[in-house]
Amino acid sequence: MFADVLILGTPGNFEQILTYNIPREISLKTGSLVSVPVRQRLFQGLVLAVHNQQVEEISLKDIKQVLSPEPVISERGIKLADWLTEDCVCSLNKVIQLFLPPSVRKKEKTVYLPRTSLFSEGLLLQEKDRLILELLQENQATGLSQEELERKLQRSLKLDLEFLLEHKYIRREKVFVPKVEKKTEIIFQIKEDDRIKDSQNQEKLLKNAPKQRSMFEMLKKAPCSENDLKAKGLYNRSALQGLLKKELIGTSFNDVVRNPLLAKMENTRPQVLNQAQEDAYQLILASSKTKATKWLLYGITGSGKTEVYLRIMEKVISQGKQALYLVPEISLTPQVVSLLVEVFGDKVAILHSALSDGERYDHWWKIKSGKARVVLGARSAVFAPFSDLGLIIIDEEHENTYKQNEPDPRYDTHRVAEKLAELFQAILLKGSATPSLRSFYQASQGEYQLLRLPERVTARPLPEIEIIDLKKEIKEGNRSIFSRKLIENLQKTIKNHEQAILFMNRRGFHTYVMCKECGKAITCPHCQITLIYHQSQNKLVCHYCHYQRAIPKSCAFCGSTFVRYFGTGTERVATEFAKIFPDVSFIRMDTDTTQRKDSHMKMIKEFREGKAQVLIGTQMVAKGLDFPLVTLVGVVNPDFLLNMPDYQAGERAYQLLTQVAGRAGRGAKPGKVMMQTFDPEHYLFSAIKQQDYEKFYQQEIANRHLLQYPPFTHLVRIMVSGYQEKQVLQRIEFWAELLQKRSKMLTADLEILGPSPAPLGFLKKRFRYHIIIKGRQFNLLQDLARQIKEMDLKNSGDPRTIIDIGPQNLL
């Protein structure tokens, strides 16, 4: 028998698939991890196929070792990986890493093994060398590393090992071992034998040992771990050792699942769905019996989309299937996690990048084994090892974080979810209060079935939205970042013991520092991006490469000392708020304040419990959160959202501002939203104030059609980046010339824009130029990108060519 093996960790954008002989003593399945020799070295590999057909009459090398007792990827997973390789124009080697999180992969380890045929000669060695050989003999099945040997013998062994290697008493070998092991805990329990059941014997053994007696009586009721005994206030190490020495108790080992789901919040679920929710629920359930398995649930903020998700999940799980619940950001998971655990208990698994390696390992295997029926996570959770997936939910489906921008493969979670649903014949359900133009257009074309939830639950009104002209405020002498009306409404909210959210989608104190004499801003030397002032650090910081510098006393261009701060971030909003309301508690939530593990969960929990009256933050506070006591939302300055160099700027601004507005009035009291802007006449604010998504959609989709941007065309971005601008220009011009030649040979309508500097033309010390290819035929654009990929395999090192199919970020 033979196996086709993908060599893992191959550098570059190509795959190396080699055929190996399967030794008789090895039992092998497709999807298993193996150790294989390649040019005198051992590599990890993934078995793509097992067969009995040898293509060429050559001597094949043997597979050395099976590294995973069970396949780590299913046949459906391999099919999905093959499809994604074609869809993203990327190597299978890079794609397969998505299915194998680092905690599941193996790590290299150098071990020492005895040469058993020479072991008897070791008797002639010195005592210290004999001890090494004896240890290796005891562990000859796995070998021991230098660190393990030194730990056991309590001394440095470098010279001793070199001597034993040189004289061929031992050999050195590279092996692969798990990066993360299962976590176990010791369970203490009463021994089951007549000697212990004898009460007189117990009395004799426990006489004059009150701590041992207390612990023994507790263990008689039920076995306990160390943590159990500590929780009951009975843990005593010497007492435990005494019970073990007297052989009154024994030990066993229990697997422990490292649990990131510990924090809980109070959640209330409606007993009965309203009519719109019930209609959506019934239609989606019926879809499993028809061809309509793709749905778009368009429900205004607070309309109860989550409850519809939960009811469908309950039904799917009752049929013995699994459900995948995707959220766009980690910050949205705490409240959803708490709700899912409340409903589904230990059947919930979670996957996202903020988990520890141990937590990710445990939950990955929990899904693989089928013990997890509900999987919650950000975009990478779509590659979890499902066994019988019945439902995929993409919540807040409009978010651009569902697209991986870097590194390769630059996949679109929507497209992956569609293929995954096809492979499992599962229901695909997208939901949003502000659907992406792409999804709403697909629904209008019949690719998705559209469902509407037009009202908030219990018929609560949408919040009143007021647009405040900041130009007028300045004319009237108010130069504060807060308008008079916003301050007035904050005072009322605080006085009524209600809660408020202040939204500013930029962190830091000031967003740039500029010389008032020459007009030059202080930029990052590695990125040519304006540096942002962080008051807490008293430094200027680059949010792309994290470069930091002190605040200059004079301008580096003209020498002027008139260097001033401009712009506003969340840090400044918090500082100014504290000056006006010194006795009001608030929480600031942005990337700077949520660095620690579980910090999102703790902040959200504290705010929900009323430990702070005001929540100040970036888009982290804008989506998916439900705070019944929030009656006021203040948007400090959204104008920069409209000025991004991106054809999707208007759409994203509308979605974000509508989402943050939707946090107000979700409880018993009505909500109010105050948006401050220097451009109140912009059509976007008119659309937001009317809270009419479909009116906004009609205007925006007409603009897209006029300019022939998605969803009417498809885009591919070819980016070249490197340290030498001349080399970058040569490479991008070569690709542009190639594309122009190929496009002339085709009859399809193609538009090639560029080459030109990217909007962020210098980032992390690298020059960046790009080409945008626009066309109606997606397959044709993929073919052009594939030709560039194949030609680029000949190039190594710098500059790099990056291919992005369907880019969501053109910066």
SELUM-780716 format. One line per 3 residues: for each residue x, y, z of C-alpha. Coordinates in nm, 3 decimals, m for minus. Layout:
N
X,Y,Z  ...
end
This chain:
811
0.000,0.000,0.000  0.109,0.356,m0.073  0.021,0.701,0.057
0.027,1.043,m0.107  0.161,1.282,0.157  0.151,1.663,0.161
0.475,1.787,0.319  0.380,2.048,0.579  0.572,2.368,0.644
0.710,2.401,0.290  0.815,2.765,0.238  0.666,2.966,m0.046
0.333,2.940,m0.224  0.363,2.587,m0.359  0.291,2.238,m0.233
0.510,1.929,m0.228  0.312,1.604,m0.249  0.521,1.285,m0.240
0.429,0.916,m0.249  0.556,0.684,0.025  0.541,0.315,0.098
0.329,0.216,0.399  0.515,m0.045,0.611  0.309,m0.350,0.703
0.317,m0.273,1.074  0.159,0.071,1.018  m0.218,0.120,0.995
m0.291,0.441,0.810  m0.599,0.649,0.719  m0.653,0.949,0.496
m0.619,1.269,0.700  m0.357,1.134,0.943  m0.041,1.319,1.040
0.279,1.126,0.966  0.654,1.164,0.990  0.832,1.115,0.656
1.192,1.148,0.527  1.270,1.416,0.268  1.635,1.458,0.159
1.790,1.318,0.476  1.553,1.510,0.703  1.226,1.427,0.873
0.916,1.636,0.803  0.557,1.632,0.917  0.315,1.533,0.647
m0.058,1.495,0.596  m0.193,1.185,0.422  m0.411,1.297,0.132
m0.483,0.951,m0.008  m0.411,0.583,0.058  m0.396,0.353,m0.248
m0.227,0.044,m0.393  m0.110,0.193,m0.721  0.256,0.287,m0.759
0.290,0.538,m1.041  0.655,0.475,m1.126  0.878,0.172,m1.088
1.105,0.332,m0.837  1.203,0.249,m0.484  0.987,0.448,m0.245
1.086,0.553,0.103  0.884,0.428,0.398  0.660,0.637,0.618
0.849,0.646,0.945  0.578,0.713,1.203  0.207,0.789,1.242
0.182,1.104,1.453  m0.194,1.112,1.509  m0.388,0.804,1.626
m0.698,0.939,1.448  m0.719,1.145,1.128  m0.694,1.517,1.208
m0.893,1.617,0.899  m1.191,1.442,0.745  m1.246,1.362,0.378
m1.493,1.652,0.364  m1.222,1.871,0.514  m0.977,1.769,0.242
m1.239,1.843,m0.024  m1.298,2.187,0.129  m0.921,2.251,0.140
m0.884,2.152,m0.229  m1.169,2.386,m0.322  m1.022,2.673,m0.118
m0.685,2.626,m0.286  m0.851,2.696,m0.621  m1.082,2.969,m0.492
m0.807,3.175,m0.326  m0.535,3.087,m0.579  m0.313,2.967,m0.299
m0.107,2.659,m0.221  m0.265,2.359,m0.047  0.022,2.371,0.202
m0.092,2.714,0.325  m0.462,2.628,0.315  m0.424,2.310,0.519
m0.277,2.509,0.811  m0.625,2.657,0.865  m0.760,2.310,0.946
m0.474,2.228,1.183  m0.442,2.489,1.459  m0.090,2.515,1.608
m0.199,2.330,1.923  m0.293,2.023,1.715  0.025,2.018,1.505
0.344,1.855,1.627  0.672,2.016,1.723  1.024,1.898,1.651
1.222,1.744,1.935  1.579,1.611,1.939  1.612,1.299,2.152
1.892,1.057,2.240  1.851,0.682,2.208  2.080,0.394,2.318
2.252,0.175,2.063  2.128,m0.143,2.232  2.382,m0.369,2.064
2.660,m0.175,2.240  2.487,m0.134,2.574  2.688,m0.411,2.742
3.005,m0.218,2.660  2.868,0.062,2.870  2.974,m0.135,3.176
3.329,m0.023,3.100  3.229,0.341,3.119  3.250,0.579,3.410
2.958,0.584,3.653  2.825,0.917,3.522  2.810,0.787,3.162
2.655,0.455,3.271  2.374,0.647,3.441  2.294,0.822,3.111
2.283,0.489,2.925  2.062,0.331,3.190  1.812,0.618,3.166
1.806,0.595,2.787  1.760,0.217,2.807  1.457,0.268,3.034
1.309,0.516,2.782  1.423,0.357,2.457  1.070,0.362,2.312
1.057,0.745,2.303  1.411,0.860,2.385  1.497,1.156,2.605
1.603,1.510,2.520  1.911,1.674,2.666  1.687,1.890,2.888
1.501,1.584,3.019  1.825,1.399,3.094  1.974,1.700,3.270
1.657,1.742,3.476  1.673,1.380,3.591  2.047,1.379,3.667
2.064,1.737,3.797  2.376,1.841,3.604  2.500,1.963,3.266
2.547,1.678,3.017  2.664,1.853,2.700  3.020,1.713,2.704
2.908,1.367,2.823  2.655,1.335,2.541  2.912,1.445,2.282
3.151,1.178,2.413  2.883,0.903,2.399  2.782,1.010,2.047
3.140,1.016,1.925  3.204,0.662,2.054  2.866,0.542,1.919
2.718,0.437,2.253  2.410,0.648,2.175  2.249,0.805,1.871
2.069,1.135,1.821  1.739,1.153,1.638  1.473,1.410,1.553
1.116,1.315,1.640  0.780,1.491,1.644  0.587,1.527,1.968
0.258,1.702,2.056  0.279,2.077,2.110  0.002,2.050,2.368
m0.088,1.752,2.582  m0.420,1.662,2.738  m0.462,1.810,3.084
m0.530,1.564,3.364  m0.606,1.597,3.732  m0.550,1.351,4.017
m0.866,1.214,4.175  m0.842,1.087,4.534  m1.083,0.812,4.636
m1.138,0.556,4.912  m0.985,0.217,4.838  m1.235,m0.065,4.804
m1.105,m0.347,5.024  m1.217,m0.520,5.345  m0.932,m0.377,5.553
m1.061,m0.023,5.492  m1.429,m0.114,5.536  m1.351,m0.241,5.885
m1.453,0.053,6.110  m1.226,m0.058,6.393  m0.928,m0.062,6.158
m1.023,0.284,6.029  m1.039,0.414,6.386  m0.698,0.270,6.461
m0.538,0.416,6.147  m0.694,0.760,6.193  m0.638,0.792,6.566
m0.476,1.122,6.659  m0.503,1.244,6.294  m0.804,1.485,6.282
m0.711,1.638,5.947  m0.675,1.295,5.788  m1.008,1.194,5.941
m1.191,1.499,5.802  m1.049,1.440,5.457  m1.125,1.067,5.476
m1.489,1.133,5.573  m1.524,1.374,5.279  m1.378,1.120,5.033
m1.620,0.857,5.165  m1.904,1.071,5.025  m1.746,1.113,4.681
m1.404,1.111,4.509  m1.242,1.456,4.500  m0.964,1.635,4.315
m0.719,1.873,4.482  m0.931,2.168,4.362  m1.245,2.010,4.510
m1.074,1.968,4.847  m0.943,2.325,4.836  m1.290,2.458,4.754
m1.428,2.276,5.061  m1.145,2.410,5.279  m1.014,2.060,5.356
m0.698,2.046,5.147  m0.385,1.957,5.342  m0.087,1.816,5.160
0.064,1.629,5.456  m0.276,1.480,5.549  m0.318,1.355,5.192
0.027,1.199,5.194  m0.056,1.034,5.527  m0.374,0.877,5.388
m0.185,0.754,5.083  0.095,0.610,5.296  m0.159,0.424,5.514
m0.317,0.297,5.189  m0.659,0.421,5.298  m0.704,0.608,4.971
m0.592,0.560,4.614  m0.558,0.783,4.308  m0.679,0.786,3.950
m0.645,1.033,3.666  m0.924,1.226,3.499  m0.906,1.426,3.173
m0.981,1.795,3.224  m1.116,2.021,2.951  m0.957,2.365,2.984
m1.259,2.589,2.988  m1.270,2.948,2.857  m1.647,2.962,2.926
m1.633,3.025,3.301  m1.778,3.377,3.328  m2.155,3.397,3.305
m2.409,3.675,3.267  m2.776,3.680,3.342  m2.985,3.633,3.029
m3.359,3.637,2.981  m3.522,3.456,2.691  m3.878,3.513,2.569
m4.120,3.227,2.627  m4.299,3.291,2.298  m4.176,3.423,1.963
m4.357,3.714,1.802  m4.526,3.652,1.468  m4.233,3.764,1.250
m3.989,3.550,1.450  m4.221,3.249,1.437  m4.266,3.284,1.059
m3.888,3.304,1.005  m3.831,3.004,1.233  m4.086,2.784,1.056
m3.968,2.879,0.706  m3.604,2.806,0.786  m3.689,2.469,0.941
m3.889,2.373,0.635  m3.590,2.463,0.415  m3.411,2.143,0.508
m3.676,1.957,0.307  m3.648,2.187,0.003  m3.374,2.330,m0.216
m3.384,2.668,m0.036  m3.110,2.613,0.219  m2.957,2.964,0.210
m3.130,3.242,0.405  m3.071,3.610,0.481  m3.241,3.725,0.803
m3.276,4.102,0.785  m3.396,4.224,1.123  m3.364,4.573,1.268
m3.155,4.613,1.584  m3.336,4.458,1.880  m3.575,4.255,1.664
m3.478,3.922,1.821  m3.255,3.762,1.558  m3.055,3.581,1.829
m3.365,3.408,1.963  m3.449,3.282,1.613  m3.094,3.145,1.590
m3.132,2.966,1.924  m3.465,2.803,1.835  m3.327,2.671,1.507
m3.010,2.548,1.680  m3.219,2.361,1.938  m3.409,2.186,1.659
m3.097,2.098,1.460  m2.919,1.962,1.769  m3.225,1.754,1.863
m3.178,1.584,1.523  m2.826,1.479,1.628  m2.643,1.740,1.420
m2.394,2.015,1.496  m2.440,2.391,1.463  m2.176,2.654,1.384
m2.235,3.008,1.514  m1.994,3.263,1.363  m1.939,3.614,1.499
m1.715,3.873,1.332  m1.501,3.965,1.633  m1.383,3.815,1.961
m1.536,4.111,2.146  m1.883,3.985,2.050  m1.832,3.638,2.194
m1.867,3.697,2.572  m2.239,3.773,2.575  m2.315,3.507,2.313
m2.098,3.252,2.498  m2.289,3.312,2.820  m2.622,3.268,2.642
m2.518,2.952,2.456  m2.378,2.791,2.770  m2.702,2.870,2.951
m2.904,2.698,2.677  m2.674,2.413,2.568  m2.444,2.361,2.869
m2.125,2.160,2.811  m2.223,2.089,2.450  m2.070,2.426,2.358
m1.716,2.463,2.220  m1.544,2.788,2.135  m1.264,2.864,1.888
m1.089,3.197,1.844  m0.740,3.344,1.855  m0.760,3.471,2.214
m0.773,3.120,2.359  m0.467,2.965,2.516  m0.307,2.675,2.327
m0.446,2.434,2.584  m0.801,2.570,2.556  m0.789,2.563,2.177
m0.653,2.205,2.180  m0.925,2.079,2.414  m1.211,2.245,2.228
m1.080,2.136,1.888  m1.082,1.772,2.004  m1.419,1.825,2.170
m1.559,1.917,1.828  m1.369,1.637,1.654  m1.507,1.376,1.892
m1.863,1.500,1.845  m1.906,1.594,2.211  m1.954,1.957,2.109
m2.285,2.013,1.931  m2.255,2.393,1.919  m1.938,2.566,1.795
m1.898,2.938,1.848  m1.613,3.138,1.704  m1.472,3.401,1.472
m1.401,3.332,1.104  m1.141,3.055,1.157  m1.406,2.839,1.331
m1.542,2.758,0.985  m1.249,2.514,0.954  m1.334,2.321,1.272
m1.339,1.937,1.243  m1.716,1.886,1.214  m1.859,1.537,1.188
m2.225,1.611,1.106  m2.289,1.980,1.053  m2.654,2.077,1.013
m2.658,2.457,1.051  m2.422,2.750,0.986  m2.511,3.092,1.127
m2.316,3.402,1.021  m2.418,3.673,1.265  m2.355,4.039,1.178
m2.283,3.907,0.830  m2.207,4.253,0.693  m1.878,4.283,0.883
m1.564,4.300,0.668  m1.368,4.105,0.934  m1.518,3.790,0.779
m1.256,3.841,0.507  m0.900,3.739,0.596  m0.674,4.017,0.468
m0.345,3.856,0.567  m0.166,3.623,0.555  m0.245,3.370,0.280
m0.491,3.225,0.217  m0.697,3.544,0.193  m1.031,3.369,0.216
m1.386,3.501,0.235  m1.576,3.329,0.517  m1.905,3.372,0.328
m1.780,3.172,0.033  m1.622,2.906,0.257  m1.948,2.875,0.453
m2.144,2.830,0.131  m1.914,2.546,0.022  m1.922,2.390,0.371
m2.303,2.400,0.372  m2.301,2.232,0.031  m2.068,1.953,0.150
m2.282,1.879,0.458  m2.619,1.969,0.301  m2.659,2.211,0.592
m2.876,2.520,0.637  m2.685,2.847,0.588  m2.835,3.144,0.772
m2.692,3.497,0.756  m2.826,3.768,0.983  m2.784,4.144,1.017
m2.969,4.467,1.089  m2.767,4.625,0.807  m2.693,4.350,0.552
m2.399,4.393,0.319  m2.491,4.524,m0.024  m2.358,4.198,m0.168
m2.587,3.981,0.046  m2.896,4.197,m0.005  m2.829,4.199,m0.379
m2.791,3.818,m0.378  m3.127,3.796,m0.201  m3.285,4.025,m0.461
m3.152,3.790,m0.731  m3.293,3.479,m0.560  m2.958,3.332,m0.449
m3.073,3.368,m0.087  m3.424,3.363,0.055  m3.495,3.693,0.234
m3.666,3.701,0.573  m3.759,4.023,0.754  m3.797,4.107,1.122
m3.934,4.464,1.086  m4.009,4.539,1.453  m3.828,4.524,1.783
m3.940,4.257,2.029  m4.237,4.360,2.247  m4.294,4.636,1.989
m4.031,4.864,2.144  m3.970,5.175,1.929  m3.644,5.238,1.749
m3.433,5.509,1.914  m3.481,5.871,1.815  m3.176,5.993,1.621
m3.065,6.357,1.627  m2.790,6.499,1.405  m2.586,6.777,1.568
m2.394,7.034,1.358  m2.048,7.082,1.514  m1.978,7.387,1.294
m2.268,7.561,1.463  m2.136,7.460,1.805  m1.798,7.620,1.729
m1.964,7.940,1.602  m2.151,7.960,1.931  m1.824,7.935,2.122
m1.829,7.569,2.225  m1.493,7.411,2.143  m1.543,7.100,2.357
m1.552,6.760,2.187  m1.902,6.728,2.335  m2.189,6.940,2.205
m2.414,7.117,2.453  m2.705,6.890,2.367  m2.499,6.576,2.423
m2.383,6.702,2.764  m2.738,6.793,2.855  m2.867,6.448,2.761
m2.581,6.278,2.945  m2.676,6.471,3.257  m3.038,6.353,3.229
m2.935,5.993,3.168  m2.702,5.990,3.468  m2.960,6.159,3.692
m3.220,5.895,3.597  m2.973,5.615,3.687  m2.969,5.494,3.326
m2.667,5.405,3.113  m2.503,5.565,2.809  m2.254,5.466,2.540
m2.007,5.714,2.388  m1.871,5.594,2.053  m1.546,5.711,1.894
m1.393,5.472,1.642  m1.034,5.581,1.702  m0.819,5.498,1.999
m0.551,5.713,2.154  m0.576,6.070,2.284  m0.504,6.280,1.973
m0.509,6.123,1.626  m0.223,6.333,1.488  0.037,6.597,1.579
0.110,6.875,1.330  0.329,7.182,1.295  0.111,7.492,1.261
0.387,7.678,1.076  0.456,7.444,0.783  0.154,7.210,0.811
0.364,6.892,0.830  0.228,6.609,1.044  0.459,6.378,1.240
0.459,6.042,1.068  0.599,5.697,1.133  0.940,5.652,0.963
0.846,5.291,0.882  0.495,5.350,0.749  0.446,5.716,0.656
0.130,5.706,0.866  0.054,5.985,1.112  0.153,5.894,1.466
m0.118,5.897,1.732  m0.064,6.052,2.072  m0.132,5.824,2.372
m0.152,6.027,2.690  m0.121,5.727,2.922  0.222,5.651,2.771
0.305,6.014,2.689  0.428,5.891,2.352  0.344,5.902,1.984
0.253,5.554,1.856  0.207,5.397,1.512  m0.100,5.171,1.510
0.040,4.963,1.222  0.398,4.874,1.322  0.386,4.988,1.690
0.679,5.228,1.646  0.699,5.475,1.936  0.873,5.803,1.991
0.879,6.094,2.234  0.689,6.413,2.159  0.916,6.656,1.970
0.979,7.003,2.107  1.017,7.147,1.757  0.925,7.061,1.398
1.184,6.845,1.218  1.104,7.022,0.884  1.105,7.393,0.971
1.230,7.407,1.329  0.915,7.581,1.455  0.806,7.521,1.815
0.437,7.555,1.721  0.376,7.181,1.728  0.013,7.115,1.822
m0.224,6.821,1.877  m0.532,6.755,1.664  m0.807,6.498,1.640
m0.979,6.287,1.902  m0.953,5.925,2.019  m1.121,5.724,2.290
m0.854,5.815,2.546  m0.932,6.184,2.504  m1.307,6.120,2.512
m1.262,5.941,2.846  m1.043,6.222,2.986  m1.284,6.499,2.880
m1.581,6.303,3.014  m1.409,6.262,3.351  m1.354,6.642,3.371
m1.722,6.718,3.311  m1.856,6.427,3.519  m1.589,6.363,3.786
m1.816,6.150,4.006  m1.959,5.925,3.731  m1.808,5.580,3.682
m1.719,5.477,3.326  m1.543,5.197,3.137  m1.320,5.257,2.836
m1.313,4.965,2.593  m1.072,4.965,2.300  m0.768,4.769,2.183
m0.546,4.944,2.439  m0.761,4.849,2.739  m0.848,4.492,2.636
m0.501,4.343,2.606  m0.542,4.092,2.887  m0.719,3.760,2.848
m1.095,3.773,2.917  m1.083,4.153,2.955  m1.371,4.191,2.705
m1.588,3.959,2.912  m1.508,4.133,3.239  m1.579,4.483,3.105
m1.906,4.382,2.943  m2.013,4.196,3.258  m1.931,4.494,3.481
m2.124,4.734,3.258  m2.420,4.500,3.232  m2.427,4.467,3.612
m2.440,4.847,3.646  m2.094,4.895,3.796  m2.042,5.181,3.549
m2.295,5.423,3.402  m2.106,5.505,3.081  m1.924,5.285,2.831
m1.672,5.465,2.608  m1.527,5.273,2.316  m1.455,5.198,1.954
m1.653,4.962,1.730  m1.612,4.698,2.004  m1.915,4.857,2.173
m2.115,4.897,1.853  m2.225,4.547,1.764  m2.417,4.255,1.902
m2.431,4.375,2.264  m2.756,4.401,2.456  m2.767,4.637,2.754
m3.127,4.698,2.869  m3.039,5.008,3.075  m2.872,5.197,2.787
m3.102,5.481,2.683  m2.847,5.716,2.526  m2.580,5.669,2.259
m2.351,5.955,2.168  m2.143,5.939,1.849  m1.860,6.186,1.908
m1.724,6.231,1.552  m1.797,5.986,1.268  m1.680,6.206,0.980
m1.350,6.028,0.914  m1.549,5.710,0.834  m1.680,5.882,0.520
m1.337,5.991,0.395  m1.167,5.653,0.359  m1.019,5.585,0.010
m1.249,5.288,m0.050  m1.559,5.236,m0.267  m1.725,5.072,0.038
m1.673,5.369,0.273  m2.037,5.481,0.263  m2.170,5.131,0.319
m1.940,5.064,0.613  m2.013,5.400,0.774  m2.390,5.342,0.748
m2.360,4.992,0.894  m2.138,5.092,1.186  m2.338,5.401,1.282
m2.670,5.216,1.255  m2.533,4.930,1.464  m2.409,5.160,1.742
m2.736,5.352,1.735  m2.916,5.021,1.784  m2.760,4.978,2.131
m3.002,5.242,2.266  m3.354,5.167,2.391  m3.334,4.788,2.398
m3.493,4.775,2.744  m3.820,4.907,2.884  m3.731,5.276,2.830
m3.703,5.439,2.485  m3.361,5.531,2.349  m3.201,5.839,2.202
m2.898,5.875,1.973  m2.698,6.193,1.919  m2.456,6.207,1.626
m2.214,6.497,1.607  m2.077,6.588,1.264  m1.919,6.871,1.066
m2.114,6.758,0.756  m2.480,6.721,0.862  m2.601,6.759,0.501
m2.433,6.437,0.387  m2.691,6.192,0.249  m2.562,5.925,0.488
m2.691,6.107,0.797  m3.029,6.162,0.636  m3.055,5.786,0.570
m2.945,5.701,0.926  m3.192,5.944,1.080  m3.479,5.789,0.882
m3.351,5.441,0.980  m3.452,5.312,0.638  m3.191,5.057,0.525
m3.368,4.972,0.199  m3.375,5.339,0.093  m3.000,5.359,0.161
m2.948,5.033,m0.027  m3.126,5.162,m0.338  m2.909,5.473,m0.350
m2.582,5.292,m0.280  m2.649,5.004,m0.520  m2.725,5.255,m0.796
m2.383,5.416,m0.737  m2.216,5.075,m0.752  m2.390,4.992,m1.079
m2.287,5.325,m1.228  m1.922,5.272,m1.133  m1.932,4.897,m1.203
m1.808,4.790,m0.862  m1.915,4.475,m0.672  m2.166,4.316,m0.665
m2.192,4.393,m1.040  m1.829,4.302,m1.101  m1.557,4.104,m0.924
m1.220,4.238,m0.813  m0.872,4.091,m0.785  m0.588,4.283,m0.627
m0.224,4.217,m0.722  0.005,4.373,m0.464  0.385,4.390,m0.473
0.571,4.495,m0.160  0.942,4.513,m0.083  1.223,4.704,0.083
1.366,4.842,m0.244  1.122,5.069,m0.429  1.298,5.020,m0.764
1.258,4.641,m0.746  0.893,4.677,m0.642  0.824,4.902,m0.941
0.997,4.663,m1.182  0.791,4.368,m1.056  0.454,4.549,m1.058
0.518,4.686,m1.407  0.605,4.335,m1.526  0.270,4.205,m1.394
0.084,4.500,m1.547  0.238,4.435,m1.890  0.158,4.064,m1.863
m0.205,4.133,m1.766  m0.249,4.381,m2.051  m0.122,4.123,m2.301
m0.343,3.846,m2.164  m0.650,4.068,m2.148  m0.614,4.160,m2.519
m0.628,3.789,m2.602  m0.960,3.753,m2.421  m1.301,3.859,m2.541
m1.429,3.925,m2.189  m1.486,4.277,m2.058  m1.190,4.344,m1.825
m1.060,4.664,m1.670  m0.707,4.685,m1.533  m0.647,4.975,m1.294
m0.286,5.062,m1.220  m0.011,4.999,m1.142  m0.014,5.270,m0.877
0.105,5.318,m0.519  m0.133,5.163,m0.267  m0.316,5.415,m0.044
m0.081,5.300,0.234  0.218,5.317,0.004  0.487,5.265,0.267
0.407,5.029,0.553  0.638,4.855,0.801  0.944,4.969,0.600
0.804,4.817,0.279  0.704,4.999,m0.041  0.363,4.887,m0.173
0.223,4.912,m0.527  m0.088,4.743,m0.659  m0.303,4.661,m0.960
m0.682,4.618,m0.944  m0.843,4.388,m1.202  m1.215,4.437,m1.250
m1.441,4.203,m1.447  m1.776,4.025,m1.459  m1.647,3.669,m1.501
m1.509,3.546,m1.170  m1.348,3.234,m1.317  m1.160,3.442,m1.571
m1.016,3.667,m1.301  m0.908,3.359,m1.107  m0.733,3.222,m1.415
m0.538,3.545,m1.460  m0.440,3.541,m1.093  m0.339,3.175,m1.123
m0.105,3.257,m1.412  0.065,3.521,m1.199  0.096,3.275,m0.911
0.256,3.009,m1.133  0.506,3.257,m1.277  0.583,3.398,m0.933
0.695,3.055,m0.805  1.025,3.119,m0.984  1.082,3.428,m0.771
1.206,3.391,m0.417  1.268,3.643,m0.145  1.201,4.012,m0.193
0.990,4.172,m0.336  0.674,3.970,m0.260  0.370,3.936,m0.483
0.038,3.906,m0.301  m0.280,3.791,m0.472  m0.612,3.884,m0.311
m0.930,3.748,m0.469  m1.231,3.964,m0.383  m1.044,4.212,m0.159
m1.244,4.384,0.114  m0.963,4.625,0.196  m0.794,4.828,m0.077
m0.563,5.023,0.154
end
